[in-house]
């Protein structure tokens, strides 16, 4: 059952209050982020319909936004999503090789999730970290100056965190 | 060397906090503006300063501000464009991450000038932790009386909210940004009407880049005339350059626009030269949308003059023989890099980021990507090169927004200056998969034109 807690509903009201009266549609992007983070890291149709109801929008108004912006996941993702930048300046500093390394290490292609549900690999466009390339985004953090060793360390770190939380 | 006005204090311990920022002279420009200047006087200082939009277009900021419509009883808005997504550009990130109060201070003064009581920062969604940093700084500013009702007893109300994007380069275009602020797909609007007349929720709106708004602080502190004395010609004040690619010291530098490109790349005060003893092959000086230049057209203009790091000099020669300051995303290529491959990554980028409204861009970007992919992987034909030229030419100028132009220009410049590299890929389909074309003649000095 997709439903925000009281605390999150209060956050939604706070977000809506930032915009002019009657313009609660402006809250859609921030609220979709909140929904995605709250309900498994992706936006199911059920989740999107719930958000539509909260903001008094037609479902299509939510679907068309969710499908436009690249940060919204429309399929389930792993616990840890590696979003590796592949644009020009990162390419000049070895991002292609890092992507190949991660694919080999995790045994998945770009866009796929490992069978244990832990890791999803996505390639993304410029993240604004060109001077610290190659790099990737993982949740709220940027992991920069990537090397094979750093990738190994990050994967280990994630596996340990996942084990601790089980 | 060179005066710094923006990030000179960015590495002071604790500068992210209100206490340290205030101690270092923060919020003085708010005091000065609210207590001793009218909104129009603030705009006048910005006009005198010669400040130009630092997001990439370089439009005179004071002039943009003076366009804002002021119908009675209709709220106006300032929106800060923190959607930094131009490949090679990470200078707004640095400013917001390390010295967020500078932006907050600049926003308050600018909001006062424009009559914006509710100001928004539209920030790209991927800068997730920076949103927390900004909201903390905003809360501190409010707590200390620099935001809220009747700021410092001036009668001016202002509040700032952060609006998080969700992954769309196109939302850095001001009208697409406004669409996104309204909760819609980032489809650019046809102009006119301009945001100054009808912007966010049809209200008069000014959209400015992070660095532009931060620059308002030193402009008010030292005065527009003093600011204009720094730099040269129409390149007044200081500019943040985010340097990346194949250099020893990538990072964000603040320059006063009187240094040469050569000094910027090779001096230890800036990029420190190219690592591993490699030679310079090419450079994109202002973010992926501006023309790439080979080394021999980068360091000297076609006339044989030293090329300088300012708006006029970087544009010397037009697109035929020059480039642009753009966003300041300075990307350096060493001799081992492949221009075809890099152009392919950019074509893929623009295809991914195209909003899809305009046929030339929507279809043209994907088509260029496919052709470049074939060329890079040894499956190209010689006619592909002229076909690419034709496609980019038919996108440029035929779209609602400049993303189409931005997609066309890198392909045009790569072919214009590096055609033989492209031809080599076609003529050597197997060899091009295992080695790159190299430096070739791209650093050989060009013949200076005969003087009269």
Interface residues (C-beta under 8 A of the other chain):
Chain A: X18 X20 X23 X25 X26 X27 X28 X29 X30 X32 X33 X61 X64 X65 X68 X69 X70 X71 X72 X86 X87 X88 X89 X91 X92 X93 X124 X125 X126 X127 X128 X129 X130 X131 X132 X133 X137 X139 X140 X141
Chain B: X75 X84 X85 X86 X87 X88 X89 X90 X92 X93 X118 X120 X124 X125 X126 X127 X128 X129 X161 X163 X164 X165 X166 X167 X168 X169 X180 X181 X182 X183 X184 X185 X186 X201 X242 X243 X244 X245 X246 X250 X251 X252 X284 X288 X329 X331 X333 X337 X341 X342 X345 X346 X348 X349 X352 X353 X355
